[in-house]
Structures are given as structure tokens and as C-alpha cells.
Amino acid sequence: MVLKIVQVGLGGWGRSWATSVVRPQQAVELVACVDVVPTMLELAQNALSLTPAHCFTNLHEALAAVECDAVLITASLEGHIPAAVTALQAGKHVLLEKPFAPTIAEAQRLVDLADKQQRILMISQNYRFHPAVQRVRELLREQSLGPVGATRLVFRKLRNDAPRESNRHYHIWEPLLADMSIHHFDLMRYVLGQEATHIFCQSWNPVWSNFDEPASAAALITLADGTTVNYQGSWVSTGPQTSWAGRWQIECEKGEIRWESRGHDVPDTATIYTKDGTREELSLPKMPLIDRQGSLAAFIQAVQSGKEPGSSGRDNLGTLALMLAAIESSHRQIVLPVER
């Protein structure tokens, strides 16, 4: 069965989805594109060799004009809820980019609507679909190193050299905590198998930052078992750069796991350092489909099986709640509970 998909949002990231992820997947057929900006539609039409009959500025019109099974939403955040509601009410499955809603109330509304319509609502947390992530998660579930005592995660990228006026990324809402750290917050929940209960977060802009809003942050996150995650992230760091998933140190009873994932042209790595001084490089699983390709494949499987995926909207409420609590904590400078 080939899944027929309408895609909403064809800006730069959306076109990347369409050309690099959707088109190469043989189990999917892109039957229409939707964007409220005609220029974006024209760029998509040229990049994907689509006819004007397959390009729309309105999702209602697209769903009336073509037959489809699902809607992929890669629009900006303000377009997520209207597009997802339209798709679910039309009886379509939905794959949605993160963060999937601006508030918990709106996110819960989508989860409830998907339940009512008996349709799959999945959030593309693509960082889950990498070898080191899967191996370390499995290792922690086995508890061969004993329980986790503490976790440290550092993310450092220098994305501060483009001309300030023309770089959209400098001007978006919460460029670190909402646009990037949400990946790390999701990995915390997924890999450690714990929900966050409290967070204290501080964010700021170094004097050399070109970003309008804070590009650096530090947070202390308390998990349900009482252990903590010490998180540091920055878009403007001049220090040693990390992979996109960050540099992880997970301290367990019998040793420490250090790992990195999603480095450009750099393989994932995961190493155990035991308390008696030995060092063991972990073998990682072979994954033919990683990152967004892995996310799309998981969505296809969920639709075909009718089973809720691991990164469902329901599951992702925990990730969204942690992101929103981090932002509020940074604004109010207080410890806050993480509440769905």
C-alpha cells in the first residue's frame, strides 16, 4: 500500500522534507502541496516538478481536490493547529513537525481529536532515529551498569556569522529552547525513560550574539526518580562544537556512558567508562533509515498497523510540557513543575 500524502508548508525546511525525505520513500506518494505564500508554492512546484493542479494555498481546497491518506505538516508553528485540525476532521492521519503546538491545551485538543477520529497523530522527533540513541536507550533499560545517578548534556553550535538582516533564524521566537532544545528534551525522556517533574532554567544572549532572543541557556532538570539532568545549550558558542544531539555523559552506578549522535558526516559514538578504569566502545545497530527518513517510516508503519507510534502526539505532550516549562522558568527565574 502506497500512502498518499498532502504536505502543508513548503518553505526551506518543508522543501527539504519534500525533496530529501518524502520523494525518495517508495511507500509514499506526494499528491499535493499547500502553502499560504505563493512564492513558496512556485519554488516547490519547480523543485518537485509538480503541475499547478497539485499546488494549493488552502488545505481545504487540496483535500477536496485530491485523494489522500495523510497530511504532513511542515509549516511554521502558527500553522500547526489549524492545519492539523483540518486534516483530522477530514479523517486524515497527521505527521507533524515539532513543537507541535504553542500550548498544552491546544496540543491536548489535537490528541483528543485524533482519538475521536481514530487517526494517527505523530510528531516527528527525528533525533530518536539514530544508532547511538537506540543503543544507549537499550543499555539503560537493561540496567547492566546499574541505575542512573546523574546526566550532563552539552550542545554547542556557532551559528552566528550570517548577515543579521537576512538570516531568518536570528529573529524567530525562542531560537534555542523552542527551536533546538526541544530535540534534547525529547531525547532526555526517550533515552532515560523518565518524565521531568521540575526545571530551573536561565537563558541569555552573549554580547556578540546576533539573535533577537536568547541563544544560550542552562537548566537543571529533575526527573521522576529524583535524578537530575544538567543541560547547557548555545547557538553562539565559540567552544568545541558538539553533534546536533549534543554531548552526553550518563553517570551510572558501575560507570559512565558517553555518547554523541547526529553529527554531519561523523558516525554516532557510544563508549562505556567503568569505575575500574576500563573503556568499551559500544557496537551500534545498523539502521537503514535514520533521522527524518526513520521518522517517516515509523509513521507509515503506524498508519498501516493502526498502532500508536512511540512519538505519538500523546507521548509528545511530555516533551512539549518540558519545553514550555523551560521557557517560562527562564522568564520568571524560578523553579517550575513540568505539567501536561
C-alpha positions as semicolon CSV with decimal commas, in nm:
position;residue;x (nm);y (nm);z (nm)
1;M;0,000;0,000;0,000
2;V;0,136;0,339;-0,103
3;L;0,046;0,618;0,139
4;K;-0,084;0,926;-0,041
5;I;0,027;1,244;0,134
6;V;-0,058;1,613;0,113
7;Q;0,220;1,833;0,251
8;V;0,149;2,167;0,420
9;G;0,436;2,416;0,445
10;L;0,690;2,443;0,163
11;G;0,942;2,691;0,297
12;G;1,308;2,592;0,306
13;W;1,261;2,317;0,566
14;G;0,941;2,195;0,403
15;R;1,104;2,169;0,060
16;S;1,387;1,975;0,222
17;W;1,128;1,734;0,360
18;A;0,963;1,701;0,020
19;T;1,279;1,651;-0,186
20;S;1,503;1,461;0,058
21;V;1,257;1,261;0,267
22;V;0,917;1,218;0,103
23;R;1,011;1,176;-0,262
24;P;1,279;0,905;-0,203
25;Q;1,039;0,697;0,013
26;Q;0,876;0,447;-0,224
27;A;0,592;0,373;0,020
28;V;0,472;0,734;-0,009
29;E;0,326;0,941;-0,291
30;L;0,318;1,321;-0,261
31;V;-0,015;1,411;-0,424
32;A;-0,040;1,783;-0,336
33;C;0,144;2,072;-0,173
34;V;-0,006;2,357;0,029
35;D;0,147;2,690;0,131
36;V;-0,014;3,024;0,204
37;V;0,276;3,204;0,034
38;P;0,253;3,175;-0,349
39;T;0,630;3,221;-0,388
40;M;0,694;2,913;-0,174
41;L;0,448;2,713;-0,384
42;E;0,624;2,821;-0,702
43;L;0,962;2,714;-0,562
44;A;0,815;2,380;-0,457
45;Q;0,650;2,334;-0,793
46;N;0,983;2,380;-0,968
47;A;1,181;2,166;-0,721
48;L;0,933;1,879;-0,733
49;S;0,820;1,908;-1,097
50;L;0,458;1,947;-0,988
51;T;0,178;2,083;-1,201
52;P;-0,021;2,385;-1,079
53;A;-0,317;2,150;-1,032
54;H;-0,129;1,990;-0,741
55;C;-0,042;2,317;-0,563
56;F;-0,282;2,497;-0,329
57;T;-0,285;2,792;-0,091
58;N;-0,556;2,633;0,121
59;L;-0,565;2,284;0,278
60;H;-0,945;2,259;0,249
61;E;-0,913;2,305;-0,128
62;A;-0,636;2,047;-0,152
63;L;-0,833;1,785;0,041
64;A;-1,137;1,848;-0,180
65;A;-0,933;1,818;-0,499
66;V;-0,715;1,510;-0,436
67;E;-0,746;1,174;-0,267
68;C;-0,504;1,125;0,020
69;D;-0,450;0,918;0,333
70;A;-0,241;1,157;0,542
71;V;-0,120;1,513;0,584
72;L;0,242;1,606;0,657
73;I;0,264;1,945;0,829
74;T;0,600;2,123;0,798
75;A;0,462;2,476;0,824
76;S;0,576;2,726;1,086
77;L;0,437;2,685;1,439
78;E;0,140;2,921;1,396
79;G;0,011;2,699;1,114
80;H;0,031;2,369;1,305
81;I;-0,300;2,369;1,490
82;P;-0,526;2,498;1,205
83;A;-0,376;2,252;0,954
84;A;-0,383;1,955;1,192
85;V;-0,744;2,022;1,295
86;T;-0,850;2,048;0,930
87;A;-0,670;1,725;0,842
88;L;-0,802;1,525;1,138
89;Q;-1,158;1,649;1,091
90;A;-1,132;1,531;0,730
91;G;-1,035;1,184;0,856
92;K;-0,667;1,204;0,760
93;H;-0,368;1,077;0,957
94;V;-0,121;1,351;1,056
95;L;0,258;1,368;1,080
96;L;0,352;1,699;1,238
97;E;0,679;1,883;1,291
98;K;0,787;1,988;1,641
99;P;0,699;2,176;1,853
100;F;0,355;2,054;1,759
101;A;0,154;2,323;1,942
102;P;0,215;2,657;2,116
103;T;0,029;2,548;2,431
104;I;-0,050;2,225;2,617
105;A;-0,423;2,296;2,588
106;E;-0,404;2,314;2,208
107;A;-0,182;2,006;2,194
108;Q;-0,428;1,810;2,408
109;R;-0,707;1,922;2,178
110;L;-0,526;1,761;1,884
111;V;-0,462;1,440;2,078
112;D;-0,830;1,419;2,174
113;L;-0,941;1,491;1,817
114;A;-0,712;1,219;1,680
115;D;-0,861;0,975;1,932
116;K;-1,214;1,073;1,834
117;Q;-1,139;1,035;1,464
118;Q;-0,940;0,714;1,524
119;R;-0,647;0,853;1,329
120;I;-0,271;0,852;1,388
121;L;-0,121;1,177;1,519
122;M;0,257;1,151;1,521
123;I;0,520;1,413;1,598
124;S;0,844;1,391;1,401
125;Q;1,105;1,371;1,676
126;N;1,368;1,269;1,422
127;Y;1,662;1,263;1,665
128;R;1,523;0,940;1,811
129;F;1,603;0,757;1,490
130;H;1,980;0,725;1,522
131;P;2,204;0,431;1,622
132;A;2,363;0,570;1,942
133;V;2,022;0,682;2,071
134;Q;1,877;0,335;2,025
135;R;2,178;0,155;2,175
136;V;2,210;0,373;2,484
137;R;1,836;0,355;2,548
138;E;1,855;-0,024;2,530
139;L;2,160;-0,032;2,760
140;L;1,986;0,178;3,024
141;R;1,676;-0,040;3,011
142;E;1,893;-0,347;3,069
143;Q;2,050;-0,175;3,374
144;S;2,375;-0,367;3,325
145;L;2,557;-0,060;3,460
146;G;2,308;-0,017;3,743
147;P;2,075;0,279;3,792
148;V;2,144;0,628;3,659
149;G;2,269;0,881;3,914
150;A;2,305;1,197;3,704
151;T;2,318;1,314;3,343
152;R;2,504;1,601;3,179
153;L;2,422;1,721;2,829
154;V;2,604;1,995;2,639
155;F;2,501;2,132;2,299
156;R;2,728;2,385;2,128
157;K;2,698;2,528;1,777
158;L;2,831;2,851;1,632
159;R;2,554;2,979;1,404
160;N;2,622;3,350;1,441
161;D;2,817;3,453;1,131
162;A;2,544;3,519;0,871
163;P;2,435;3,875;0,791
164;R;2,194;3,976;1,065
165;E;1,929;4,137;0,848
166;S;1,883;3,844;0,607
167;N;1,904;3,546;0,844
168;R;1,553;3,443;0,950
169;H;1,685;3,223;1,230
170;Y;1,808;3,526;1,422
171;H;1,456;3,661;1,454
172;I;1,238;3,361;1,545
173;W;1,071;3,301;1,882
174;E;1,294;3,129;2,139
175;P;1,556;3,013;1,885
176;L;1,728;2,783;2,133
177;L;1,470;2,648;2,378
178;A;1,180;2,609;2,133
179;D;1,358;2,552;1,803
180;M;1,650;2,337;1,918
181;S;1,644;2,230;2,282
182;I;1,310;2,057;2,228
183;H;1,510;1,784;2,050
184;H;1,729;1,741;2,355
185;F;1,432;1,749;2,593
186;D;1,269;1,472;2,388
187;L;1,588;1,263;2,395
188;M;1,605;1,301;2,774
189;R;1,261;1,147;2,809
190;Y;1,318;0,883;2,542
191;V;1,668;0,764;2,632
192;L;1,645;0,792;3,011
193;G;1,291;0,656;3,023
194;Q;1,188;0,920;3,275
195;E;0,948;1,212;3,279
196;A;1,068;1,551;3,406
197;T;0,897;1,682;3,718
198;H;1,070;2,020;3,777
199;I;1,304;2,257;3,595
200;F;1,507;2,568;3,668
201;C;1,628;2,737;3,351
202;Q;1,822;3,052;3,274
203;S;1,867;3,186;2,921
204;W;2,070;3,478;2,790
205;N;2,239;3,636;2,491
206;P;2,618;3,680;2,491
207;V;2,715;4,031;2,383
208;W;2,832;3,904;2,043
209;S;2,501;3,727;1,964
210;N;2,309;3,829;1,651
211;F;1,989;3,667;1,783
212;D;1,696;3,880;1,897
213;E;1,600;3,636;2,172
214;P;1,827;3,426;2,398
215;A;2,060;3,197;2,207
216;S;2,216;3,032;2,516
217;A;2,061;2,855;2,814
218;A;2,142;2,638;3,113
219;A;1,894;2,424;3,304
220;L;1,874;2,182;3,594
221;I;1,600;1,928;3,529
222;T;1,467;1,691;3,795
223;L;1,334;1,355;3,677
224;A;1,062;1,138;3,828
225;D;1,315;0,910;4,002
226;G;1,483;1,209;4,169
227;T;1,793;1,218;3,949
228;T;1,889;1,529;3,756
229;V;1,993;1,637;3,409
230;N;2,236;1,929;3,385
231;Y;2,172;2,090;3,045
232;Q;2,369;2,358;2,861
233;G;2,293;2,475;2,510
234;S;2,410;2,752;2,278
235;W;2,377;2,868;1,919
236;V;2,667;3,112;1,960
237;S;2,933;2,906;2,137
238;T;3,295;2,961;2,034
239;G;3,399;2,649;2,228
240;P;3,446;2,297;2,087
241;Q;3,142;2,214;1,875
242;T;2,919;1,917;1,952
243;S;2,697;1,699;1,737
244;W;2,336;1,805;1,688
245;A;2,215;1,566;1,957
246;G;2,473;1,712;2,193
247;R;2,747;1,554;2,404
248;W;2,604;1,324;2,671
249;Q;2,754;1,189;2,994
250;I;2,526;0,950;3,182
251;E;2,668;0,851;3,519
252;C;2,552;0,509;3,640
253;E;2,634;0,300;3,948
254;K;2,905;0,098;3,771
255;G;3,037;0,352;3,524
256;E;2,960;0,630;3,280
257;I;2,818;0,626;2,927
258;R;2,941;0,898;2,693
259;W;2,777;0,934;2,357
260;E;2,708;1,166;2,066
261;S;2,469;1,139;1,773
262;R;2,363;1,310;1,454
263;G;2,695;1,459;1,355
264;H;2,727;1,570;0,995
265;D;2,938;1,307;0,816
266;V;3,053;1,178;1,156
267;P;2,931;0,838;1,281
268;D;2,747;0,807;1,609
269;T;2,965;0,701;1,902
270;A;2,889;0,550;2,242
271;T;3,150;0,448;2,500
272;I;3,136;0,299;2,848
273;Y;3,393;0,409;3,107
274;T;3,370;0,174;3,404
275;K;3,468;0,275;3,756
276;D;3,762;0,031;3,748
277;G;3,917;0,221;3,455
278;T;3,820;0,008;3,155
279;R;3,688;0,161;2,833
280;E;3,448;-0,013;2,594
281;E;3,331;0,116;2,260
282;L;2,973;0,002;2,209
283;S;2,869;-0,160;1,884
284;L;2,574;0,028;1,737
285;P;2,276;-0,113;1,548
286;K;2,254;-0,091;1,170
287;M;1,971;0,144;1,076
288;P;1,892;0,171;0,703
289;L;1,660;0,465;0,765
290;I;1,766;0,735;1,011
291;D;1,658;1,083;1,114
292;R;1,357;1,216;0,921
293;Q;1,358;0,910;0,693
294;G;1,326;0,695;1,005
295;S;1,050;0,916;1,139
296;L;0,852;0,895;0,815
297;A;0,897;0,515;0,805
298;A;0,765;0,489;1,163
299;F;0,462;0,698;1,063
300;I;0,391;0,474;0,764
301;Q;0,415;0,166;0,986
302;A;0,179;0,320;1,242
303;V;-0,080;0,405;0,976
304;Q;-0,060;0,059;0,821
305;S;-0,075;-0,125;1,154
306;G;-0,319;0,107;1,329
307;K;-0,091;0,108;1,634
308;E;0,006;0,430;1,812
309;P;0,370;0,519;1,734
310;G;0,632;0,582;2,002
311;S;0,643;0,950;1,912
312;S;0,266;0,997;1,912
313;G;0,104;1,326;1,998
314;R;0,004;1,174;2,332
315;D;0,363;1,079;2,416
316;N;0,495;1,412;2,295
317;L;0,286;1,607;2,543
318;G;0,570;1,538;2,789
319;T;0,831;1,689;2,558
320;L;0,617;1,995;2,484
321;A;0,546;2,044;2,856
322;L;0,919;2,037;2,936
323;M;0,997;2,289;2,661
324;L;0,724;2,528;2,773
325;A;0,829;2,496;3,139
326;A;1,190;2,573;3,042
327;I;1,082;2,891;2,862
328;E;0,858;3,005;3,148
329;S;1,125;2,926;3,408
330;S;1,382;3,128;3,213
331;H;1,144;3,424;3,200
332;R;1,038;3,411;3,566
333;Q;1,371;3,287;3,709
334;I;1,207;3,030;3,936
335;V;1,187;2,652;3,969
336;L;0,871;2,529;3,797
337;P;0,687;2,196;3,786
338;V;0,659;2,029;3,446
339;E;0,287;1,984;3,395
340;R;0,099;1,840;3,100
